Amino acid sequence: MIGNIAHVCNRGIEKRKVFYDNNDYKRFVENLFLLNNISGKIRTTKDFFGGEKIPDREKLVEVLKWSLLPNHYHLLLYENVDGGILEFTKRLGNAYTKYINIRQEGRSGYVFQNHAKMVPITDERQFLYIPFYIDINPLDLIVYDRKNISIQDSKKAVNFLKTYQWSSYKDYFGNGGMEPVVNKELFYDLFDADPGSYQKELLNLSTCEVDKFKEEFI
């Protein structure tokens, strides 16, 4: 339904990698933009991140947050048209599976595990924690035990997030380059936040709280 918000995630079959190098990550992020068009994928031979003008879109969804790790992804989506989240998620999965099967010569079959998980954001605690959960997810790459991060380590962690290439966090707070994928203004409006307060809350947020929330809602 128009106006719905959902946390969408999926991981590789048998927890295998789905992103093997920067080309794979880049392809998925490009599809977050190019597949988000009601009439179908935008066809262009231009490098999406090369500064060339891309045709206007009639979007299925607004992408509010995204983060990619070697064997899974997380998205926060707002529905622009009825069924838009489901359609967009299917397009992403099908297009990326086809890409991997062609790129890895001789490969066939599924890349992702079953259907993507789509969790409607309706509970007040979901509004509070889901954006933070998606943003801090890449910390798994550098922090063994997120539950015991000190304040000093938290600052280092935030600096890492600002430079991690395959997440929308850097487009909100760092030197991005992929800003056209996300609708930052809508995110701040929907979640009643602003850049300053959001960063402060993320820095002070106990990752133990976030992980406990994950066990309840994700």
Backbone as a chain_set.jsonl record, in Angstrom:
{"seq": "MIGNIAHVCNRGIEKRKVFYDNNDYKRFVENLFLLNNISGKIRTTKDFFGGEKIPDREKLVEVLKWSLLPNHYHLLLYENVDGGILEFTKRLGNAYTKYINIRQEGRSGYVFQNHAKMVPITDERQFLYIPFYIDINPLDLIVYDRKNISIQDSKKAVNFLKTYQWSSYKDYFGNGGMEPVVNKELFYDLFDADPGSYQKELLNLSTCEVDKFKEEFI", "coords": {"N": [[0.834, -1.192, 0.0], [0.455, 2.274, -0.727], [2.677, 4.417, 0.908], [3.494, 2.632, 2.819], [6.176, 1.364, 4.828], [9.073, -0.619, 4.798], [11.457, -2.961, 6.062], [13.773, -4.607, 4.24], [15.498, -7.573, 3.584], [18.019, -9.944, 2.622], [20.012, -12.895, 2.161], [22.908, -14.717, 0.963], [22.514, -17.945, -0.555], [22.828, -20.737, 1.554], [24.33, -19.153, 3.203], [26.408, -18.166, 1.694], [28.811, -16.067, -0.022], [27.572, -13.232, -1.804], [28.476, -10.993, -2.955], [31.426, -10.529, -4.559], [33.474, -8.858, -5.406], [34.342, -5.378, -6.0], [33.017, -4.715, -8.359], [30.731, -6.276, -8.29], [29.344, -5.289, -6.031], [28.952, -2.674, -6.941], [27.316, -3.11, -9.161], [24.937, -4.0, -7.96], [24.2, -1.725, -6.483], [23.837, 0.125, -8.548], [21.594, -1.032, -9.688], [19.749, -0.538, -7.68], [19.052, 2.009, -8.289], [18.492, 2.034, -11.147], [16.552, 0.039, -11.577], [14.431, 0.986, -10.235], [11.912, 2.008, -11.38], [8.788, 2.434, -12.719], [7.946, 1.563, -15.312], [9.923, -0.161, -16.03], [13.396, -1.289, -16.199], [15.767, 1.337, -16.43], [17.396, 2.035, -19.357], [20.679, 2.487, -20.137], [23.875, 3.363, -21.366], [25.672, 4.734, -20.034], [28.006, 5.399, -17.391], [26.742, 5.035, -14.295], [27.687, 6.26, -11.948], [29.343, 8.113, -12.987], [28.801, 10.749, -13.367], [27.178, 11.416, -15.49], [24.063, 12.54, -16.901], [21.1, 10.962, -15.932], [18.101, 9.492, -17.182], [14.851, 10.725, -16.105], [12.823, 9.194, -13.53], [9.882, 7.219, -12.8], [9.137, 6.339, -9.851], [8.994, 3.177, -8.162], [9.446, 2.818, -5.467], [10.752, 4.637, -2.619], [14.045, 4.677, -1.77], [15.314, 4.569, 1.347], [17.341, 3.803, 3.121], [20.298, 1.792, 2.772], [22.456, -1.048, 2.947], [25.248, -3.075, 2.222], [26.781, -6.206, 2.649], [29.311, -8.802, 2.448], [27.8, -11.268, 2.236], [25.094, -10.605, 2.357], [22.262, -8.282, 2.233], [20.705, -5.166, 3.262], [17.777, -3.173, 3.193], [15.867, -0.171, 3.469], [12.727, 0.724, 2.692], [10.259, 2.802, 1.161], [6.947, 2.771, 0.072], [5.832, 3.766, -3.056], [3.894, 3.137, -4.943], [1.112, 0.892, -5.019], [2.058, -2.335, -4.09], [4.646, -1.847, -4.749], [7.025, -2.264, -3.227], [7.3, -5.064, -3.113], [7.497, -5.68, -5.867], [9.798, -4.244, -6.607], [11.726, -5.484, -4.998], [11.683, -8.088, -6.03], [12.618, -7.577, -8.618], [15.238, -6.712, -8.071], [16.407, -9.058, -6.962], [16.093, -10.96, -9.076], [17.46, -9.71, -11.213], [20.07, -9.458, -10.204], [20.76, -12.106, -9.705], [20.74, -13.154, -12.311], [22.844, -11.649, -13.373], [25.078, -12.576, -11.824], [25.102, -15.299, -12.525], [25.723, -15.163, -15.215], [28.164, -13.826, -15.142], [29.803, -15.536, -13.617], [30.954, -17.89, -15.228], [29.337, -20.776, -16.355], [27.891, -21.147, -14.086], [24.699, -21.675, -12.481], [21.316, -21.319, -11.269], [20.019, -20.455, -7.95], [20.991, -17.459, -6.209], [20.415, -15.958, -3.95], [18.983, -16.668, -0.699], [16.034, -18.315, -0.586], [12.987, -16.37, -0.555], [13.213, -12.809, -0.307], [13.224, -11.268, 2.902], [10.648, -9.316, 4.14], [9.85, -6.888, 6.275], [7.276, -5.163, 7.666], [7.321, -1.782, 8.809], [5.94, -0.799, 11.571], [5.721, -0.712, 14.31], [6.525, 1.336, 17.134], [9.084, 1.0, 18.24], [10.404, -0.169, 16.14], [10.594, 1.967, 14.347], [12.372, 3.466, 15.8], [14.731, 1.902, 15.968], [15.356, 0.465, 13.533], [16.53, 2.055, 11.321], [19.05, 2.681, 12.489], [20.007, 0.096, 12.907], [20.375, -0.843, 10.267], [22.304, 0.972, 9.399], [24.52, 0.487, 11.127], [25.203, -2.083, 10.543], [27.445, -2.783, 8.808], [29.54, -2.71, 10.621], [30.1, -5.214, 11.521], [32.14, -6.105, 9.983], [34.474, -5.129, 11.028], [34.438, -5.158, 13.801], [34.578, -7.426, 16.356], [33.033, -8.006, 18.652], [30.326, -6.353, 19.019], [28.792, -5.656, 21.195], [30.33, -4.75, 23.247], [31.476, -2.27, 22.702], [33.33, 0.598, 23.38], [32.916, 4.139, 24.275], [34.952, 5.585, 23.024], [35.703, 3.742, 21.059], [33.316, 3.735, 19.704], [33.293, 6.18, 18.389], [35.358, 5.745, 16.565], [34.138, 3.736, 15.155], [31.971, 5.063, 13.959], [33.388, 6.765, 12.275], [34.424, 4.862, 10.559], [32.039, 3.987, 9.348], [31.379, 6.253, 7.917], [33.097, 6.149, 5.819], [32.811, 3.697, 4.677], [32.241, 2.056, 1.725], [29.995, 0.703, 0.683], [27.368, 1.379, 1.581], [24.552, 3.404, 2.484], [25.116, 5.214, 4.452], [27.376, 6.847, 4.193], [26.516, 8.551, 2.234], [24.758, 10.09, 3.559], [26.329, 11.21, 5.597], [29.034, 11.238, 4.964], [31.583, 11.344, 2.419], [29.914, 10.792, -0.217], [28.666, 9.975, -3.176], [26.848, 8.356, -4.261], [24.399, 9.457, -3.919], [21.993, 9.874, -5.481], [20.552, 7.523, -5.232], [19.153, 7.412, -2.802], [16.494, 8.883, -0.788], [16.94, 11.323, 1.115], [15.69, 13.516, 2.333], [13.011, 12.682, 2.634], [13.39, 10.555, 4.394], [14.284, 11.852, 6.789], [11.999, 13.318, 7.338], [9.968, 11.349, 7.679], [10.959, 9.89, 9.854], [11.217, 11.729, 11.771], [13.609, 13.225, 12.28], [16.856, 14.822, 12.215], [19.988, 15.622, 10.591], [22.006, 16.224, 12.573], [20.949, 15.363, 15.122], [20.462, 12.702, 14.552], [22.997, 11.56, 14.02], [24.181, 11.959, 16.522], [22.573, 10.366, 18.178], [23.103, 7.868, 17.09], [25.814, 7.579, 17.689], [25.721, 7.48, 20.481], [24.136, 5.327, 20.957], [23.55, 2.182, 22.409], [24.989, -0.689, 21.169], [24.291, -3.122, 22.08], [21.62, -2.82, 22.761], [20.554, -2.557, 20.195], [21.124, -5.062, 19.085], [19.576, -6.689, 20.752], [17.064, -5.761, 20.049], [17.06, -6.682, 17.399], [16.759, -9.455, 17.796], [14.104, -9.53, 18.572], [12.528, -8.402, 16.51], [13.519, -8.853, 13.918]], "CA": [[0.0, 0.0, 0.0], [1.221, 3.512, -0.788], [3.021, 4.943, 2.226], [4.075, 1.593, 3.67], [7.632, 1.324, 4.976], [9.489, -1.984, 5.129], [12.863, -3.366, 6.104], [13.934, -5.745, 3.332], [16.844, -8.149, 3.675], [18.207, -11.298, 2.119], [21.423, -13.304, 2.185], [23.27, -15.737, -0.004], [22.112, -19.315, -0.28], [23.765, -21.399, 2.46], [25.153, -18.075, 3.772], [27.567, -17.929, 0.848], [28.987, -14.716, -0.531], [26.845, -12.803, -2.99], [29.306, -9.939, -3.543], [32.792, -11.042, -4.563], [34.413, -7.762, -5.603], [33.693, -4.072, -6.113], [32.114, -4.701, -9.513], [29.457, -6.863, -7.871], [28.673, -4.304, -5.182], [28.553, -1.545, -7.779], [26.179, -3.533, -9.997], [23.735, -4.033, -7.129], [23.819, -0.345, -6.162], [23.283, 0.696, -9.781], [20.234, -1.548, -9.857], [18.878, 0.161, -6.738], [18.584, 3.192, -9.006], [17.991, 1.794, -12.498], [15.359, -0.813, -11.548], [13.383, 1.686, -9.491], [11.179, 2.733, -12.414], [7.565, 1.645, -12.907], [7.85, 0.955, -16.643], [11.007, -1.114, -16.234], [14.766, -0.816, -15.984], [16.282, 2.418, -17.266], [18.47, 1.566, -20.222], [21.703, 3.497, -20.366], [25.247, 2.86, -21.523], [26.512, 5.63, -19.246], [28.411, 4.989, -16.051], [25.8, 5.676, -13.379], [28.415, 7.078, -10.991], [30.331, 8.902, -13.709], [28.382, 12.134, -13.488], [26.306, 11.637, -16.629], [22.655, 12.71, -16.563], [20.293, 9.763, -16.096], [16.699, 9.875, -17.409], [13.953, 10.782, -14.951], [12.139, 7.932, -13.22], [8.618, 7.165, -12.068], [9.684, 5.348, -8.92], [8.188, 2.209, -7.423], [9.699, 3.012, -4.037], [11.832, 5.523, -2.215], [15.067, 3.979, -0.988], [15.672, 5.43, 2.473], [18.636, 3.318, 3.641], [20.762, 0.512, 2.241], [23.816, -1.471, 3.288], [25.626, -4.353, 1.615], [27.918, -6.931, 3.188], [29.666, -9.848, 1.483], [26.815, -12.327, 1.992], [23.7, -10.188, 2.522], [21.967, -6.858, 2.081], [19.573, -4.59, 4.002], [17.179, -1.992, 2.585], [14.702, 0.448, 4.094], [11.991, 1.188, 1.528], [8.957, 3.46, 1.28], [6.197, 2.365, -1.109], [5.216, 4.842, -3.835], [2.725, 2.584, -5.634], [0.692, -0.361, -4.403], [2.868, -3.474, -4.505], [5.942, -1.39, -5.229], [8.135, -2.874, -2.488], [7.433, -6.446, -3.568], [7.966, -5.675, -7.254], [11.186, -3.772, -6.626], [12.569, -6.524, -4.396], [11.79, -9.175, -7.016], [13.5, -7.124, -9.703], [16.617, -6.725, -7.584], [16.868, -10.438, -6.834], [16.184, -11.601, -10.388], [18.509, -9.085, -12.026], [21.396, -9.748, -9.674], [20.996, -13.536, -9.931], [21.107, -13.303, -13.732], [24.184, -11.066, -13.53], [26.086, -13.473, -11.243], [25.157, -16.541, -13.29], [26.429, -14.872, -16.466], [29.543, -13.442, -14.837], [30.531, -16.733, -13.206], [30.668, -18.779, -16.356], [29.004, -22.151, -15.999], [27.041, -21.171, -12.89], [23.262, -21.539, -12.685], [20.556, -21.507, -10.04], [19.763, -19.348, -7.042], [22.073, -16.757, -5.532], [19.907, -15.594, -2.634], [18.292, -17.685, 0.079], [14.57, -18.209, -0.629], [12.499, -15.036, -0.871], [13.688, -11.768, 0.604], [12.394, -11.013, 4.074], [10.109, -7.964, 4.117], [9.245, -6.642, 7.588], [6.633, -3.845, 7.725], [7.713, -0.926, 9.932], [4.688, -0.302, 12.149], [5.901, -0.563, 15.747], [7.319, 2.516, 17.494], [10.49, 0.608, 18.442], [10.993, -0.378, 14.824], [10.962, 3.292, 13.845], [13.519, 3.938, 16.56], [15.952, 1.12, 15.832], [15.672, -0.102, 12.225], [17.545, 2.813, 10.567], [20.355, 2.486, 13.12], [20.437, -1.284, 12.663], [20.883, -0.927, 8.9], [23.522, 1.767, 9.296], [25.669, -0.072, 11.842], [25.445, -3.462, 10.128], [28.804, -3.018, 8.307], [30.537, -2.825, 11.692], [30.461, -6.63, 11.663], [33.366, -6.342, 9.22], [35.674, -4.66, 11.747], [34.281, -5.298, 15.248], [34.223, -8.809, 16.684], [31.974, -8.02, 19.657], [29.736, -5.016, 19.029], [28.121, -5.385, 22.474], [31.274, -4.184, 24.211], [32.162, -1.123, 22.128], [33.434, 1.743, 24.278], [32.598, 5.409, 23.635], [36.053, 5.897, 22.119], [35.576, 2.848, 19.918], [32.12, 4.137, 18.962], [33.696, 7.258, 17.484], [36.1, 5.112, 15.479], [33.17, 2.986, 14.367], [31.239, 6.023, 13.134], [34.308, 7.196, 11.22], [34.455, 3.769, 9.582], [30.787, 4.007, 8.597], [31.392, 7.406, 7.008], [33.962, 5.86, 4.673], [32.49, 2.391, 4.099], [31.743, 2.396, 0.394], [28.796, 0.016, 0.22], [26.27, 1.7, 2.499], [24.048, 4.766, 2.284], [25.514, 6.101, 5.55], [28.343, 7.833, 3.703], [25.783, 9.537, 1.444], [24.13, 10.98, 4.536], [27.265, 11.88, 6.506], [30.417, 11.212, 4.51], [31.769, 11.714, 1.019], [29.162, 9.713, -0.835], [28.839, 9.689, -4.59], [25.699, 7.571, -4.71], [23.239, 10.131, -3.334], [20.732, 9.748, -6.21], [19.83, 6.296, -4.873], [18.338, 7.561, -1.595], [15.715, 10.102, -0.56], [17.3, 11.717, 2.483], [14.685, 14.433, 2.872], [11.854, 11.902, 3.066], [13.775, 9.802, 5.585], [14.265, 12.719, 7.967], [10.607, 13.69, 7.594], [9.227, 10.19, 8.183], [11.5, 9.422, 11.119], [11.257, 12.885, 12.674], [15.019, 13.359, 12.664], [17.68, 15.735, 11.432], [21.338, 15.05, 10.544], [22.741, 16.352, 13.826], [20.398, 14.507, 16.18], [20.589, 11.29, 14.167], [24.382, 11.133, 14.255], [24.421, 11.935, 17.964], [21.9, 9.185, 18.731], [23.814, 6.667, 16.652], [27.061, 7.508, 18.439], [25.439, 7.149, 21.878], [23.284, 4.151, 21.048], [24.172, 0.924, 22.806], [24.799, -1.73, 20.166], [23.618, -4.227, 22.765], [20.198, -2.552, 22.586], [20.202, -2.834, 18.811], [21.142, -6.51, 18.881], [18.414, -7.232, 21.441], [15.942, -5.416, 19.183], [17.137, -7.585, 16.269], [16.209, -10.741, 18.188], [12.659, -9.413, 18.729], [11.786, -7.904, 15.371], [14.097, -9.128, 12.602]], "C": [[0.876, 1.253, 0.0], [1.441, 4.064, 0.617], [3.574, 3.91, 3.182], [5.595, 1.726, 3.701], [8.015, -0.09, 5.388], [11.005, -2.099, 5.162], [12.967, -4.642, 5.28], [15.364, -6.262, 3.442], [16.86, -9.542, 3.071], [19.698, -11.615, 2.153], [21.651, -14.433, 1.198], [22.807, -17.117, 0.423], [23.223, -20.013, 0.506], [24.767, -20.408, 3.056], [26.424, -17.809, 2.969], [27.651, -16.451, 0.469], [28.047, -14.463, -1.708], [27.596, -11.676, -3.703], [30.768, -10.355, -3.42], [33.842, -9.946, -4.749], [33.628, -6.469, -5.794], [32.731, -3.98, -7.29], [30.735, -5.25, -9.144], [28.668, -5.892, -7.0], [28.114, -3.162, -6.041], [27.341, -1.903, -8.626], [24.883, -3.516, -9.185], [23.262, -2.614, -6.811], [23.252, 0.362, -7.397], [21.846, 0.241, -9.982], [19.255, -0.944, -8.855], [18.297, 1.422, -7.378], [17.851, 2.816, -10.296], [16.732, 0.93, -12.54], [14.183, -0.134, -10.862], [12.618, 2.621, -10.432], [9.98, 1.885, -12.814], [7.546, 0.909, -14.241], [8.968, -0.03, -16.935], [12.371, -0.477, -16.078], [15.129, 0.308, -16.946], [17.467, 1.89, -18.064], [19.455, 2.696, -20.473], [23.055, 2.823, -20.511], [26.208, 3.716, -20.714], [26.875, 4.979, -17.922], [27.563, 5.754, -15.052], [26.501, 6.62, -12.415], [29.466, 7.963, -11.665], [29.922, 10.342, -13.954], [27.491, 12.424, -14.677], [24.85, 11.757, -16.166], [21.901, 11.421, -16.879], [18.846, 10.192, -16.316], [15.883, 9.885, -16.123], [13.24, 9.447, -14.777], [10.761, 8.193, -12.627], [8.792, 6.014, -11.08], [8.625, 4.44, -8.289], [8.259, 2.476, -5.929], [10.652, 4.192, -3.849], [12.796, 4.695, -1.378], [15.537, 4.945, 0.097], [17.044, 5.082, 3.039], [19.005, 2.039, 2.897], [22.162, 0.22, 2.78], [24.048, -2.866, 2.738], [26.84, -4.914, 2.334], [28.184, -8.125, 2.285], [28.579, -10.882, 1.212], [25.366, -11.919, 2.219], [23.534, -8.693, 2.289], [20.8, -6.468, 2.972], [19.097, -3.344, 3.266], [16.069, -1.475, 3.479], [13.96, 1.169, 2.981], [10.644, 1.799, 1.905], [8.199, 3.209, -0.021], [5.507, 3.55, -1.78], [3.963, 4.409, -4.569], [2.364, 1.27, -4.963], [1.496, -1.527, -4.973], [4.275, -3.1, -4.935], [7.121, -2.051, -4.54], [8.373, -4.298, -2.962], [8.006, -6.496, -4.979], [9.438, -5.271, -7.326], [12.128, -4.837, -6.08], [12.75, -7.707, -5.344], [12.745, -8.797, -8.134], [14.96, -7.183, -9.282], [17.178, -8.139, -7.549], [17.065, -11.113, -8.177], [17.324, -11.037, -11.219], [19.897, -9.448, -11.526], [21.744, -11.225, -9.855], [21.423, -13.79, -11.373], [22.521, -12.787, -13.97], [25.263, -12.016, -13.025], [26.222, -14.745, -12.071], [25.852, -16.348, -14.638], [27.899, -14.593, -16.189], [30.383, -14.65, -14.435], [30.198, -17.843, -14.201], [30.437, -20.216, -15.904], [28.132, -22.27, -14.776], [25.578, -21.055, -13.286], [22.577, -21.699, -11.334], [20.481, -20.262, -9.19], [21.055, -18.736, -6.505], [21.66, -16.438, -4.099], [19.101, -16.723, -2.013], [16.783, -17.427, 0.053], [14.132, -16.822, -1.095], [13.074, -14.043, 0.132], [12.697, -11.607, 1.756], [11.958, -9.557, 4.046], [9.322, -7.735, 5.404], [8.616, -5.252, 7.597], [7.073, -3.074, 8.969], [6.445, -0.27, 10.472], [4.82, -0.002, 13.636], [6.808, 0.631, 16.038], [8.784, 2.173, 17.663], [11.17, 0.312, 17.115], [11.432, 0.941, 14.213], [12.223, 3.802, 14.538], [14.802, 3.222, 16.159], [16.327, 0.701, 14.411], [16.69, 0.732, 11.435], [18.947, 2.654, 11.148], [20.892, 1.09, 12.836], [21.041, -1.428, 11.265], [22.211, -0.183, 8.775], [24.727, 1.12, 9.971], [26.009, -1.493, 11.411], [26.858, -3.701, 9.6], [29.87, -3.107, 9.393], [30.938, -4.269, 11.938], [31.768, -6.945, 10.94], [34.623, -5.989, 9.995], [35.612, -4.875, 13.252], [33.8, -6.713, 15.557], [33.028, -8.873, 17.637], [31.38, -6.627, 19.788], [29.117, -4.663, 20.379], [29.036, -4.689, 23.47], [32.084, -3.027, 23.627], [32.169, 0.03, 23.129], [33.053, 3.016, 23.529], [33.682, 5.782, 22.63], [35.979, 5.034, 20.863], [34.37, 3.216, 19.065], [32.455, 5.233, 17.97], [34.482, 6.701, 16.302], [35.147, 4.358, 14.553], [32.387, 3.908, 13.437], [32.118, 6.529, 12.0], [34.443, 6.123, 10.147], [33.203, 3.793, 8.714], [30.75, 5.139, 7.584], [32.208, 7.133, 5.749], [33.665, 4.508, 4.031], [31.726, 2.602, 2.795], [30.354, 1.859, 0.099], [27.647, 0.137, 1.219], [25.823, 3.127, 2.216], [24.504, 5.718, 3.376], [26.455, 7.2, 5.066], [27.653, 8.884, 2.854], [25.009, 10.499, 2.339], [25.176, 11.826, 5.26], [28.722, 11.904, 6.044], [30.54, 11.757, 3.103], [31.176, 10.601, 0.173], [29.499, 9.456, -2.284], [27.69, 8.893, -5.155], [24.389, 8.161, -4.181], [21.949, 9.973, -4.127], [19.914, 8.507, -5.857], [18.822, 6.553, -3.76], [17.58, 8.888, -1.569], [15.927, 10.516, 0.894], [16.229, 12.605, 3.112], [13.465, 13.679, 3.391], [12.18, 11.108, 4.319], [13.68, 10.665, 6.829], [12.845, 13.129, 8.335], [9.842, 12.538, 8.242], [9.669, 9.777, 9.579], [11.748, 10.56, 12.109], [12.667, 13.106, 13.203], [15.655, 14.457, 11.832], [19.104, 15.197, 11.495], [22.075, 15.096, 11.881], [22.255, 15.408, 14.898], [20.571, 13.033, 15.843], [21.998, 10.78, 14.432], [24.684, 11.018, 15.739], [23.797, 10.693, 18.589], [22.629, 7.919, 18.328], [25.101, 6.49, 17.444], [26.822, 7.031, 19.867], [24.669, 5.848, 22.047], [24.087, 2.924, 21.448], [23.918, -0.117, 21.732], [24.181, -2.972, 20.782], [22.107, -4.067, 22.627], [19.751, -2.929, 21.188], [20.151, -4.335, 18.559], [19.97, -7.184, 19.588], [17.157, -6.973, 20.63], [15.894, -6.365, 17.994], [16.496, -8.935, 16.592], [14.674, -10.711, 18.267], [11.937, -9.178, 17.413], [12.308, -8.335, 14.016], [14.21, -10.634, 12.349]], "O": [[1.919, 1.284, 0.653], [0.506, 4.164, 1.412], [4.076, 4.264, 4.249], [6.215, 2.146, 2.724], [7.354, -0.693, 6.234], [11.725, -1.439, 4.413], [12.32, -5.642, 5.592], [16.32, -5.488, 3.4], [15.838, -10.227, 3.021], [20.536, -10.713, 2.171], [20.708, -15.022, 0.671], [22.72, -17.418, 1.614], [24.402, -19.897, 0.172], [25.901, -20.768, 3.372], [27.402, -17.288, 3.504], [26.691, -15.696, 0.621], [27.767, -15.361, -2.502], [27.388, -11.43, -4.891], [31.285, -10.515, -2.314], [34.978, -10.094, -4.297], [32.398, -6.469, -5.755], [31.741, -3.25, -7.229], [29.709, -4.761, -9.618], [27.47, -5.695, -7.205], [26.966, -2.748, -5.885], [26.436, -1.085, -8.79], [23.848, -3.065, -9.677], [22.065, -2.331, -6.862], [22.286, 1.117, -7.289], [20.987, 1.021, -10.393], [18.061, -0.846, -9.14], [17.19, 1.845, -7.047], [16.714, 3.238, -10.509], [15.921, 1.078, -13.455], [13.06, -0.636, -10.909], [12.668, 3.844, -10.301], [10.146, 0.732, -13.21], [7.165, -0.26, -14.29], [8.963, -0.671, -17.986], [12.485, 0.728, -15.853], [14.829, 0.234, -18.138], [18.424, 1.36, -17.497], [19.074, 3.753, -20.976], [23.337, 1.825, -19.848], [27.413, 3.463, -20.702], [26.152, 4.126, -17.406], [27.65, 6.979, -14.967], [25.962, 7.679, -12.094], [30.361, 8.494, -11.008], [30.609, 11.075, -14.665], [27.079, 13.568, -14.865], [24.455, 11.154, -15.168], [22.048, 10.857, -17.963], [18.398, 11.16, -15.701], [16.178, 9.154, -15.178], [13.072, 8.679, -15.724], [10.507, 9.242, -12.035], [8.615, 4.85, -11.439], [7.528, 4.874, -7.937], [7.259, 2.373, -5.218], [11.27, 4.672, -4.799], [12.397, 4.082, -0.387], [16.09, 6.004, -0.198], [17.817, 5.971, 3.395], [18.132, 1.297, 2.447], [22.946, 1.135, 3.033], [23.166, -3.724, 2.78], [27.807, -4.198, 2.596], [27.355, -8.435, 1.429], [28.44, -11.336, 0.077], [24.488, -12.78, 2.273], [24.504, -7.946, 2.167], [20.007, -7.313, 3.386], [19.905, -2.556, 2.776], [15.407, -2.25, 4.169], [14.486, 2.111, 2.388], [9.985, 1.359, 2.847], [8.748, 3.413, -1.104], [4.705, 4.248, -1.161], [3.064, 5.218, -4.795], [3.232, 0.606, -4.396], [1.599, -1.685, -6.19], [5.018, -3.946, -5.432], [8.117, -2.369, -5.19], [9.515, -4.698, -3.188], [8.914, -7.283, -5.249], [10.224, -5.9, -8.034], [13.203, -5.065, -6.634], [13.843, -8.262, -5.448], [13.581, -9.601, -8.547], [15.815, -7.646, -10.036], [18.278, -8.395, -8.039], [18.083, -11.768, -8.401], [18.068, -11.784, -11.854], [20.798, -9.715, -12.321], [22.897, -11.559, -10.128], [22.357, -14.551, -11.626], [23.303, -13.414, -14.684], [26.258, -12.244, -13.714], [27.334, -15.221, -12.296], [26.495, -17.268, -15.143], [28.775, -15.065, -16.913], [31.533, -14.782, -14.856], [29.266, -18.621, -14.004], [31.238, -20.79, -15.167], [27.672, -23.363, -14.445], [25.244, -20.425, -14.29], [23.189, -22.159, -10.37], [20.826, -19.164, -9.627], [22.074, -19.414, -6.37], [22.433, -16.618, -3.158], [18.604, -17.612, -2.705], [16.311, -16.434, 0.608], [14.798, -16.182, -1.909], [13.38, -14.396, 1.271], [11.491, -11.788, 1.59], [12.794, -8.659, 3.941], [8.255, -8.318, 5.599], [9.337, -4.256, 7.543], [7.183, -3.646, 10.053], [5.942, 0.695, 9.897], [4.117, 0.86, 14.164], [7.743, 0.908, 15.286], [9.649, 2.958, 17.275], [12.376, 0.517, 16.975], [12.512, 1.032, 13.63], [13.041, 4.489, 13.926], [15.848, 3.857, 16.024], [17.515, 0.591, 14.108], [17.647, 0.158, 10.915], [19.919, 2.509, 10.406], [22.079, 0.916, 12.559], [22.086, -2.055, 11.096], [23.135, -0.662, 8.117], [25.839, 1.192, 9.448], [27.004, -2.053, 11.87], [27.439, -4.741, 9.912], [30.991, -3.536, 9.119], [32.001, -4.528, 12.502], [32.428, -7.938, 11.249], [35.71, -6.474, 9.679], [36.641, -4.782, 13.922], [32.749, -7.142, 15.08], [32.124, -9.688, 17.456], [31.866, -5.811, 20.571], [28.935, -3.482, 20.678], [28.559, -4.098, 24.439], [33.238, -2.821, 24.003], [31.122, 0.393, 23.665], [32.885, 2.999, 22.31], [33.385, 6.238, 21.526], [36.167, 5.522, 19.749], [34.388, 3.035, 17.847], [31.965, 5.227, 16.841], [34.292, 7.137, 15.166], [35.323, 4.343, 13.335], [32.164, 3.58, 12.272], [31.641, 6.702, 10.879], [34.564, 6.436, 8.962], [33.284, 3.639, 7.496], [30.158, 5.002, 6.513], [32.032, 7.804, 4.732], [34.199, 4.197, 2.966], [30.682, 3.255, 2.778], [29.601, 2.48, -0.652], [27.046, -0.852, 1.638], [26.612, 3.957, 1.765], [24.302, 6.925, 3.248], [26.338, 8.351, 5.486], [28.147, 10.007, 2.754], [24.648, 11.597, 1.914], [24.954, 13.01, 5.513], [29.557, 12.538, 6.689], [29.701, 12.537, 2.651], [31.833, 9.602, -0.119], [30.494, 8.8, -2.594], [27.554, 8.759, -6.371], [23.398, 7.449, -4.017], [20.879, 9.938, -3.518], [18.72, 8.446, -6.149], [17.739, 5.968, -3.77], [17.957, 9.863, -2.22], [15.183, 10.106, 1.784], [15.905, 12.455, 4.29], [12.944, 13.996, 4.46], [11.344, 10.994, 5.215], [13.067, 10.264, 7.819], [12.524, 13.272, 9.515], [9.147, 12.733, 9.239], [8.847, 9.36, 10.395], [12.397, 10.38, 13.139], [12.891, 13.165, 14.412], [15.067, 14.955, 10.871], [19.408, 14.388, 12.372], [22.701, 14.113, 12.277], [23.058, 14.718, 15.525], [20.797, 12.209, 16.73], [22.18, 9.701, 14.997], [25.364, 10.086, 16.168], [24.416, 10.04, 19.43], [22.761, 6.995, 19.13], [25.443, 5.372, 17.83], [27.62, 6.266, 20.409], [24.562, 5.326, 23.157], [25.159, 2.659, 20.904], [22.766, -0.406, 21.41], [23.602, -3.792, 20.068], [21.392, -5.044, 22.403], [18.7, -3.545, 21.007], [19.238, -4.824, 17.893], [19.424, -8.158, 19.071], [16.286, -7.837, 20.524], [14.814, -6.813, 17.609], [15.777, -9.496, 15.766], [14.019, -11.732, 18.058], [10.841, -9.701, 17.213], [11.589, -8.193, 13.027], [14.676, -11.048, 11.288]]}, "num_chains": 1, "name": "protein.A"}
